[in-house]
Every structure is written in structure tokens, then in C-alpha cells.
Amino acid sequence: MRIDLAPIASASLPIKWHLATVLPAFAIGTYLIFASKKGAPHHRLLGYVYLALMTITATTTLFIHQVNPHGFMGLSIIHLFIPLTLLGVAGGISGARAHNVHRHRGAMIGLYVGALLIAGALTFAPGRIMHEVFFP
């Protein structure tokens, strides 16, 4: 498989920031869900880093209008992941602070699946930058 990084190099600054925050968020989120000892101090610390990265990732998306540049404020259907991401972040924090493991786990799994796996998979659709990178 040939990878072409030129589309990323020529992308707008919000896309570069988005990619710079979502990649470590994906790595940290994967570790936290599948390998980290839940409740341990490093889990909590990395959890805050993960949630900060996800908040920045969602915020940068407000400035990315590649899918629908002429729609309402340049927003498209994929921008619905912004409030869903922010609600997942808030739910994860509130669940953890309340020691409500069920709510915290649900919010974190929902955030990971929705904002990273589903939204991430959509970036590989034809016409999107990640499609150009991996399928030049």
C-alpha cells in the first residue's frame, strides 16, 4: 500500500490541528478502554488528556468545511458529531466525578465508538483527505 502525505501537507490549518489531536486521542482512548487499569492514577491522568484532545478535536471541526462548503455556515451532517463528542466528554467527566462507573463507561465507549470509530471511518470516504492519503 502506498501512502501519499501530500494532501495533509497542503491541507488547511484546522485540518492539520484536527489530525494532530485526533491521532493521539485515538491511541490514548484505545489504551484506556482496552488495556488501562480502570481507576488507577495514570488512567485518570490519561483520561483528562484524552478528553482535552477530544474537545480540541471537536472544536477544530467547526472550522473544517470540506464536505459542504456552501451549506449553512459550511456545516455538513458530519458536524453533528461535534455536540455528540462534547456531550460524551461532559458525560464521561460527570460520571467519573460522581463515581458512577456505569455512566462513565457508557459515555466513554460512546465517545470512542461515535467520535473516533464512526466519524473516523467517514474520513476515508471518496473525496475526503484521508481517502486521498491512503488510496492515492
GUPADO-273024 format. One record per residue (C-alpha): x, y, z; residue number from 1. Coordinates in nm, 4 decimals. Layout:
BEGIN
((X,Y,Z),NUM)
...
REM end
This chain:
BEGIN
((0.0000,0.0000,0.0000),1)
((0.1298,0.3427,-0.0960),2)
((0.0594,0.6399,0.1326),3)
((0.0623,0.9945,-0.0039),4)
((0.1061,1.2618,0.2653),5)
((0.0785,1.5496,0.0169),6)
((-0.2955,1.6031,0.0859),7)
((-0.2173,1.6537,0.4544),8)
((0.0755,1.8847,0.3813),9)
((-0.1460,2.1036,0.1630),10)
((-0.4476,2.0901,0.3968),11)
((-0.5772,2.3915,0.5876),12)
((-0.4515,2.4645,0.9392),13)
((-0.7754,2.3455,1.1079),14)
((-0.7413,2.0086,0.9334),15)
((-0.3797,1.9795,1.0495),16)
((-0.4782,2.0670,1.4076),17)
((-0.7646,1.8200,1.3864),18)
((-0.5336,1.5432,1.2744),19)
((-0.2692,1.6400,1.5333),20)
((-0.5230,1.5990,1.8155),21)
((-0.7303,1.3066,1.6910),22)
((-0.4368,1.0700,1.6302),23)
((-0.3034,1.0803,1.9890),24)
((-0.6634,1.0792,2.1170),25)
((-0.7252,0.7574,1.9258),26)
((-0.4109,0.5965,2.0679),27)
((-0.4828,0.7079,2.4236),28)
((-0.8519,0.6159,2.4009),29)
((-0.7686,0.2708,2.2713),30)
((-0.5240,0.2171,2.5566),31)
((-0.7688,0.3475,2.8192),32)
((-1.0554,0.1283,2.7042),33)
((-0.8686,-0.1918,2.6321),34)
((-0.5510,-0.2013,2.8399),35)
((-0.5501,0.0524,3.1222),36)
((-0.6260,-0.0459,3.4816),37)
((-0.9508,0.1365,3.5473),38)
((-0.9412,0.3790,3.8400),39)
((-0.5616,0.3884,3.8588),40)
((-0.3980,0.7331,3.8834),41)
((-0.2472,0.7015,3.5333),42)
((-0.5925,0.6106,3.3966),43)
((-0.7363,0.9296,3.5442),44)
((-0.4483,1.1455,3.4168),45)
((-0.4561,0.9985,3.0669),46)
((-0.8353,1.0259,3.0749),47)
((-0.8124,1.4019,3.1210),48)
((-0.5553,1.4254,2.8404),49)
((-0.7839,1.2158,2.6184),50)
((-1.0877,1.4330,2.6952),51)
((-0.8898,1.7526,2.6336),52)
((-0.7717,1.6173,2.2979),53)
((-1.1260,1.5141,2.2051),54)
((-1.2573,1.8605,2.2973),55)
((-0.9931,2.0276,2.0801),56)
((-1.0620,1.7788,1.8005),57)
((-1.4343,1.8589,1.8092),58)
((-1.3677,2.2336,1.8231),59)
((-1.1336,2.2286,1.5248),60)
((-1.4066,2.0551,1.3252),61)
((-1.6094,2.3766,1.3385),62)
((-1.3512,2.5276,1.1035),63)
((-1.3416,2.2400,0.8542),64)
((-1.5864,2.2860,0.5662),65)
((-1.4532,2.0474,0.3031),66)
((-1.7681,1.8319,0.2818),67)
((-2.0249,2.1098,0.2400),68)
((-1.8514,2.4443,0.1743),69)
((-2.1712,2.6201,0.0600),70)
((-2.4178,2.4814,0.3137),71)
((-2.5434,2.6543,0.6273),72)
((-2.2256,2.8144,0.7653),73)
((-2.0295,2.5474,0.5766),74)
((-2.1586,2.2781,0.8112),75)
((-2.2499,1.9292,0.6967),76)
((-2.4142,1.6260,0.8509),77)
((-2.0786,1.5084,0.9873),78)
((-2.0695,1.8200,1.2065),79)
((-2.3403,1.6547,1.4191),80)
((-2.0516,1.4669,1.5781),81)
((-1.9387,1.7942,1.7431),82)
((-2.2185,1.8179,2.0028),83)
((-2.2208,1.4396,2.0413),84)
((-1.8476,1.4489,2.1177),85)
((-1.8831,1.7329,2.3645),86)
((-2.1755,1.5583,2.5354),87)
((-1.9645,1.2424,2.5596),88)
((-1.6804,1.4398,2.7175),89)
((-1.9182,1.6004,2.9678),90)
((-2.0861,1.2681,3.0452),91)
((-1.7526,1.0991,3.0996),92)
((-1.6352,1.3662,3.3400),93)
((-1.9630,1.3854,3.5321),94)
((-1.9849,1.0073,3.5585),95)
((-1.6281,0.9808,3.6874),96)
((-1.6691,1.2630,3.9378),97)
((-1.9920,1.1106,4.0690),98)
((-1.8190,0.7690,4.0890),99)
((-2.0931,0.6410,3.8606),100)
((-1.8927,0.3759,3.6763),101)
((-2.1859,0.2744,3.4548),102)
((-2.2453,0.6310,3.3282),103)
((-1.8720,0.6977,3.2881),104)
((-1.8127,0.3739,3.0963),105)
((-2.1147,0.4324,2.8722),106)
((-2.0079,0.7871,2.7897),107)
((-1.6505,0.6836,2.7171),108)
((-1.7440,0.3879,2.4985),109)
((-1.9993,0.6035,2.3163),110)
((-1.7391,0.8758,2.2640),111)
((-1.4813,0.6279,2.1369),112)
((-1.7180,0.4472,1.9017),113)
((-1.9059,0.7534,1.7781),114)
((-1.6397,1.0203,1.7569),115)
((-1.3371,0.8065,1.6755),116)
((-1.4537,0.4903,1.5017),117)
((-1.7658,0.6052,1.3132),118)
((-1.6601,0.9641,1.2390),119)
((-1.3081,0.8396,1.1693),120)
((-1.4351,0.5824,0.9213),121)
((-1.6232,0.8585,0.7382),122)
((-1.2926,1.0376,0.6717),123)
((-1.1986,0.7529,0.4387),124)
((-1.4924,0.8195,0.2036),125)
((-1.4019,0.9177,-0.1545),126)
((-1.3312,1.2888,-0.1824),127)
((-1.2068,1.3200,0.1761),128)
((-0.8429,1.3872,0.2618),129)
((-0.7767,1.0538,0.4354),130)
((-0.9084,0.8720,0.1294),131)
((-0.6576,1.0651,-0.0818),132)
((-0.3788,0.9771,0.1636),133)
((-0.4423,0.6035,0.1754),134)
((-0.5918,0.5463,-0.1705),135)
((-0.3965,0.7865,-0.3961),136)
REM end
